[in-house]
């Protein structure tokens, strides 16, 4: 089996886990243990995605499902995004506004 096939299989298993945890949530309720299990499955999905990207197979465009945390890169934002934003600091770089 190649890397692509292995990652596809891993992603399929994670999808199966996600379905099982969804069923457990319906059966047992949203208990702390079920929440932890759901968080673990999300982490597994993120890890498979990360390995796929490192292997040059995945994309950077993965969007999480409902309730999932979406990866936001640490790169700097485009300064033009903040061009019309209000500055929270005063003119001297402090919070005194005056």
Legacy VTK file of the C-alpha trace (Angstrom):
# vtk DataFile Version 3.0
C-alpha trace
ASCII
DATASET POLYDATA
POINTS 98 float
0.000 0.000 0.000
1.214 3.487 -0.798
1.038 6.596 1.337
-2.071 7.876 -0.442
-3.906 4.601 0.145
-2.808 4.493 3.790
-4.003 8.039 4.394
-7.281 7.337 2.606
-7.795 4.284 4.814
-6.938 6.282 7.954
-9.372 9.029 6.953
-12.060 6.400 6.373
-11.488 4.942 9.831
-11.676 8.404 11.390
-14.953 9.004 9.541
-16.261 5.733 10.986
-15.216 6.838 14.472
-17.005 10.150 13.954
-20.234 8.339 13.027
-19.909 6.039 16.042
-19.332 8.960 18.405
-22.341 10.770 16.941
-24.445 7.682 17.669
-23.006 7.491 21.196
-23.905 11.138 21.746
-27.497 10.380 20.788
-27.590 7.265 22.995
-25.713 8.534 26.057
-26.198 12.290 25.826
-23.564 14.974 25.632
-21.637 13.879 28.720
-18.119 15.059 29.478
-16.731 11.660 28.471
-18.531 11.742 25.130
-17.313 15.309 24.578
-13.736 14.205 25.246
-14.148 11.315 22.825
-15.540 13.668 20.180
-12.591 16.028 20.722
-10.187 13.094 20.338
-11.775 12.153 17.010
-11.460 15.762 15.812
-7.775 15.664 16.797
-7.301 12.433 14.869
-8.916 13.971 11.779
-6.651 17.007 12.100
-3.586 14.790 12.513
-4.427 12.718 9.428
-4.926 15.961 7.500
-1.601 17.318 8.772
0.278 14.164 7.767
-1.372 14.304 4.340
-0.281 17.913 3.852
3.278 17.122 4.943
3.294 14.230 2.468
2.146 16.657 -0.253
-1.232 14.983 -0.627
-3.625 17.115 1.423
-4.759 20.673 0.940
-4.633 23.748 3.132
-8.327 24.349 2.468
-9.810 21.858 4.928
-12.879 23.287 6.596
-14.149 21.717 9.791
-17.616 20.372 10.243
-20.121 21.724 12.746
-18.483 22.106 16.144
-14.980 21.516 14.829
-12.133 23.923 15.279
-10.769 25.186 11.980
-6.991 25.569 11.594
-5.943 29.215 11.181
-2.354 29.726 9.999
0.063 31.779 12.091
1.071 33.890 9.109
0.627 37.674 9.277
-2.635 39.133 8.032
-2.682 41.473 5.066
-2.301 44.996 6.590
-5.015 46.337 4.275
-7.475 44.202 6.247
-6.976 46.537 9.211
-6.867 49.805 7.218
-10.234 51.140 8.406
-10.232 49.550 11.880
-10.344 51.717 14.981
-7.154 51.780 17.012
-7.729 50.768 20.635
-4.627 52.592 21.813
-4.348 56.338 22.269
-2.052 58.514 20.169
0.924 57.718 22.422
0.495 53.938 22.343
-1.307 53.714 25.678
-4.911 53.035 26.646
-5.576 56.590 27.889
-6.952 57.975 24.579
-5.746 61.391 25.484
LINES 1 99
98 0 1 2 3 4 5 6 7 8 9 10 11 12 13 14 15 16 17 18 19 20 21 22 23 24 25 26 27 28 29 30 31 32 33 34 35 36 37 38 39 40 41 42 43 44 45 46 47 48 49 50 51 52 53 54 55 56 57 58 59 60 61 62 63 64 65 66 67 68 69 70 71 72 73 74 75 76 77 78 79 80 81 82 83 84 85 86 87 88 89 90 91 92 93 94 95 96 97
